[in-house]
Each structure stands twice: as C-alpha cells, then as structure tokens.
Amino acid sequence: MAWEGLIDSSRRGVWTLTPVGSKTKLNEEQAAEVVRKWVRIHAKRREAANVDPSNESSAAQPKPPGDEQESPELAEENELLAVLQSLTAEGFERLCMRLLHEYGLEKVVVTGRSHDGGIDGIGLLRLNTFVTMRVLFQCKKYRKGVSRAHVGDFRNAVMGRAEKGILLTTGWFTSDAEKEAKREGVIPIELVDGDRLVELFEAKQLGLRRKEIFEIDHSFFDQFR
C-alpha cells in the first residue's frame, strides 16, 4: 500500500494514511490485486537486474514506478531477497526448514530424496494438546514465477500423505497459481513468495540484526530557510 501511495512509511515502524489513502476504499479483492501488481513489478525489477547490461534492448526497458528513489527499507528487503536467491538449492531447503520451525512446525526435516514428487521436507503442526497435522513443504529457489502446474503437481504429491502443503519460493506466483492453491474441494496449498519470505524473516529477526535509519525531513528545515 505504501508503494501504491496509500500509506506513508517514511518513518520506520510508523504507518499513516496519505491524503489519497484516506479517500480510497478497497475491498478484499481490490487490495489483493494491489499486492499482486507490486509483486509483479518487483519480480520484473529483479529479472531486469540479472539481464546482461550490454544488451541494448534490456537497457531500454522502463524502470518500475518508484525505482528512481528506493527507500532504505526497500533496499534492505531487496538485499535479503538477493541473499536468499544466492543460496544453493540444498541450502535454501535447510533455511526453509529452520524458518518453518521458528513458526511452530515441529520435527521438521528435509527429506533430501530424489523422485519424491517434489517434496523437500516434512513437519508436524500441533493444533492442540491432542491433535497434530502432518505438513509437507516444497522449496523453489526461483527468480521467476511459479506456475499453476507447479502448484498442481505439488498438491498431487501431498495428497494421501499429509493434510497441508506449503510451497515456498524466492520468486513469485502467477495469478493462476494462486487460484489453484485456493481451489475448493482439494487440499489447500499455502503459498509463500519472495516478498512474504522477507516479511517472515524480518518478523523473527532470523539472520538479521536490527538497526535504525534516519531520513532527513526537509519540510522541517524549510521553515528556517
């Protein structure tokens, strides 16, 4: 919403409505579309960063909105995502195992087995004292979109073996993939894209050290000019 200009995030940890935001009313679907829009924008930005700069056609590509002045917070998020994407596939799987354990998954292990339908690990989610849910997860260290077919194939691997599936990626999910994950009548698949991964790591401060950044408020100094 900050990238959309509806929320002012200039003060770290403080979020306020902008004049435009105070006049804007979004339903759940419209808000979700805003999120998908900016996921696509940042995904394209990450793709552009990996294109050969000597390629004239790529150099002529327009920059996404807001790319001219990247906020410190956004720069840190992009840096974290770049670190995640730099890991080996096996390293990313072990890191996801650690992340899921931080969020309450018990007895989490990386299977490390080939020909296992894309299942990278398993864990148990304790619902209460007596009930646990078996969870399977898959990790995709991507710099591109995860398709509907990927979600469908993962669900097929989960069926009959667990009650829940979690698909984590450093890329993003296509709109068809998101619809497939929420399709009624089948096992739901939880989708965690690159932006969501960053949020989860930040919330637990996993692999991160907190620091405070100050930004000059030029409007304050203008009164003394």
C-alpha positions as CSV (number, residue, x, y, z in Angstrom):
1,M,0.0,0.0,0.0
2,A,3.0,2.3,0.6
3,W,4.2,1.7,-3.0
4,E,0.7,2.4,-4.2
5,G,0.9,5.8,-2.4
6,L,-1.9,5.0,0.0
7,I,0.2,4.7,3.1
8,D,3.1,6.9,4.3
9,S,6.0,4.8,5.6
10,S,8.7,7.5,5.7
11,R,9.0,6.9,9.5
12,R,10.4,3.5,10.2
13,G,7.8,1.4,12.1
14,V,5.1,4.1,11.7
15,W,2.4,3.8,9.1
16,T,-0.1,6.5,8.3
17,L,-2.7,7.1,5.6
18,T,-1.8,9.6,2.9
19,P,-4.4,12.1,1.7
20,V,-5.1,9.7,-1.2
21,G,-5.2,6.7,1.1
22,S,-7.8,8.3,3.4
23,K,-10.1,8.8,0.4
24,T,-9.6,5.3,-1.0
25,K,-11.8,2.4,-0.2
26,L,-10.7,-1.1,-1.3
27,N,-12.5,-4.4,-0.9
28,E,-10.6,-7.6,-0.2
29,E,-10.2,-8.5,-3.9
30,Q,-9.0,-5.0,-4.8
31,A,-6.5,-5.0,-2.0
32,A,-5.2,-8.4,-3.2
33,E,-4.9,-7.1,-6.7
34,V,-2.7,-4.2,-5.5
35,V,-0.5,-6.7,-3.8
36,R,-0.2,-8.9,-6.9
37,K,0.5,-5.8,-9.0
38,W,3.5,-4.8,-6.9
39,V,4.7,-8.4,-6.6
40,R,4.8,-8.5,-10.4
41,I,6.6,-5.1,-10.6
42,H,9.3,-6.2,-8.1
43,A,9.7,-9.5,-9.8
44,K,10.3,-7.7,-13.1
45,R,12.8,-5.5,-11.4
46,R,14.7,-8.5,-10.1
47,E,14.7,-10.0,-13.5
48,A,16.0,-6.8,-15.1
49,A,18.8,-6.8,-12.5
50,N,20.0,-10.1,-13.9
51,V,19.9,-9.2,-17.6
52,D,23.2,-8.6,-19.4
53,P,23.7,-4.8,-19.3
54,S,25.4,-4.9,-22.7
55,N,22.1,-5.9,-24.2
56,E,20.7,-2.7,-25.7
57,S,17.1,-3.9,-25.6
58,S,17.2,-4.6,-21.9
59,A,18.8,-1.3,-21.2
60,A,15.9,0.4,-22.9
61,Q,13.4,-1.2,-20.6
62,P,11.5,1.4,-18.5
63,K,12.1,1.4,-14.7
64,P,9.1,0.4,-12.5
65,P,7.4,3.2,-10.6
66,G,9.4,4.4,-7.6
67,D,12.6,2.8,-8.9
68,E,14.3,6.2,-9.1
69,Q,14.5,6.6,-5.3
70,E,14.5,3.3,-3.5
71,S,13.7,3.7,0.2
72,P,16.2,2.2,2.8
73,E,13.6,-0.3,3.9
74,L,13.0,-1.5,0.3
75,A,16.7,-1.7,-0.3
76,E,17.2,-3.9,2.7
77,E,14.3,-6.1,1.6
78,N,15.8,-6.5,-1.9
79,E,19.2,-7.2,-0.3
80,L,17.7,-10.0,1.8
81,L,15.9,-11.5,-1.1
82,A,19.2,-11.4,-3.1
83,V,20.9,-13.3,-0.3
84,L,18.2,-16.0,-0.3
85,Q,18.4,-16.3,-4.1
86,S,22.2,-16.7,-3.9
87,L,22.0,-19.9,-1.7
88,T,22.3,-23.3,-3.1
89,A,19.1,-25.3,-3.6
90,E,20.1,-27.6,-0.7
91,G,21.0,-24.6,1.5
92,F,17.6,-22.9,0.7
93,E,15.8,-26.1,1.7
94,R,17.6,-26.2,5.1
95,L,16.9,-22.5,5.6
96,C,13.2,-23.0,5.0
97,M,13.3,-25.9,7.5
98,R,14.7,-23.5,10.1
99,L,12.1,-20.8,9.2
100,L,9.2,-23.2,9.5
101,H,10.5,-24.5,12.8
102,E,10.6,-20.8,14.0
103,Y,6.9,-20.6,13.2
104,G,5.8,-23.6,15.1
105,L,6.4,-26.6,12.9
106,E,7.7,-29.5,14.9
107,K,10.0,-32.4,14.0
108,V,10.9,-30.6,10.7
109,V,13.2,-32.5,8.4
110,V,14.5,-32.1,4.9
111,T,13.9,-35.3,3.1
112,G,16.7,-34.9,0.5
113,R,15.2,-37.7,-1.5
114,S,15.0,-37.6,-5.3
115,H,11.9,-38.8,-7.2
116,D,9.7,-37.9,-4.3
117,G,7.2,-35.8,-6.2
118,G,8.9,-32.6,-5.4
119,I,8.6,-33.0,-1.6
120,D,11.5,-31.3,0.1
121,G,10.6,-31.8,3.7
122,I,8.0,-32.7,6.3
123,G,6.9,-31.5,9.7
124,L,4.1,-31.6,12.3
125,L,1.9,-28.7,13.1
126,R,0.4,-29.0,16.6
127,L,-3.2,-27.8,16.6
128,N,-3.8,-28.5,20.3
129,T,-2.6,-30.9,23.0
130,F,-4.0,-33.9,21.3
131,V,-4.1,-33.1,17.6
132,T,-1.3,-32.6,15.1
133,M,-1.3,-32.1,11.4
134,R,1.2,-33.5,9.0
135,V,2.7,-30.9,6.7
136,L,4.8,-31.3,3.6
137,F,6.7,-28.5,2.0
138,Q,8.5,-27.7,-1.2
139,C,11.2,-25.1,-1.8
140,K,11.8,-23.4,-5.2
141,K,14.8,-21.1,-5.4
142,Y,13.4,-19.2,-8.4
143,R,14.0,-15.8,-9.9
144,K,10.8,-16.3,-11.9
145,G,7.1,-17.1,-11.5
146,V,5.8,-20.3,-10.1
147,S,3.0,-21.6,-12.4
148,R,-0.3,-23.3,-11.8
149,A,1.2,-26.6,-13.0
150,H,3.8,-26.4,-10.2
151,V,1.1,-25.9,-7.6
152,G,-1.0,-28.8,-9.0
153,D,2.0,-31.2,-9.2
154,F,2.9,-30.4,-5.6
155,R,-0.6,-30.9,-4.4
156,N,-0.7,-34.3,-6.1
157,A,2.4,-35.3,-4.2
158,V,0.8,-34.1,-0.9
159,M,-2.5,-36.0,-1.4
160,G,-2.8,-39.1,0.7
161,R,0.4,-38.2,2.6
162,A,-0.4,-35.0,4.6
163,E,-3.2,-32.6,5.5
164,K,-1.4,-29.5,4.4
165,G,1.2,-28.3,1.9
166,I,3.4,-25.3,1.9
167,L,5.2,-24.0,-1.2
168,L,8.0,-21.5,-0.6
169,T,9.8,-19.6,-3.4
170,T,12.2,-16.7,-3.7
171,G,10.2,-15.8,-6.9
172,W,6.5,-15.1,-7.2
173,F,3.3,-16.9,-8.0
174,T,1.2,-16.4,-11.1
175,S,-2.4,-15.4,-10.7
176,D,-3.5,-18.9,-11.9
177,A,-1.2,-20.5,-9.4
178,E,-2.8,-18.5,-6.6
179,K,-6.3,-19.6,-7.8
180,E,-5.1,-23.2,-8.0
181,A,-3.8,-23.1,-4.4
182,K,-7.2,-22.0,-3.1
183,R,-9.3,-24.3,-5.3
184,E,-12.2,-25.8,-3.3
185,G,-12.6,-29.5,-2.7
186,V,-8.9,-30.3,-2.6
187,I,-6.0,-30.0,-0.1
188,P,-5.2,-26.3,0.3
189,I,-1.7,-25.2,-0.5
190,E,-0.1,-22.3,1.4
191,L,1.9,-20.1,-0.9
192,V,4.9,-18.1,0.4
193,D,6.6,-15.9,-2.2
194,G,9.8,-13.9,-2.1
195,D,8.2,-10.8,-0.5
196,R,6.4,-12.9,2.1
197,L,9.7,-14.7,2.9
198,V,11.3,-11.3,3.6
199,E,8.4,-10.4,6.0
200,L,8.7,-13.7,7.8
201,F,12.4,-13.4,8.3
202,E,12.0,-9.8,9.5
203,A,9.3,-10.7,12.0
204,K,11.5,-13.3,13.7
205,Q,14.7,-11.3,13.0
206,L,16.1,-14.5,11.6
207,G,19.6,-13.8,10.2
208,L,19.0,-10.1,10.7
209,R,20.4,-7.5,13.1
210,R,18.2,-4.5,13.9
211,K,19.5,-1.1,13.0
212,E,17.9,2.4,13.0
213,I,17.9,4.6,9.9
214,F,17.2,8.3,9.9
215,E,15.8,10.2,6.9
216,I,16.1,13.9,6.6
217,D,12.7,15.7,6.9
218,H,13.4,18.6,4.6
219,S,10.0,20.2,5.3
220,F,11.1,20.7,8.9
221,F,14.2,22.7,7.8
222,D,12.3,24.7,5.2
223,Q,10.8,26.8,8.0
224,F,14.2,28.0,8.9
225,R,15.3,29.0,5.4
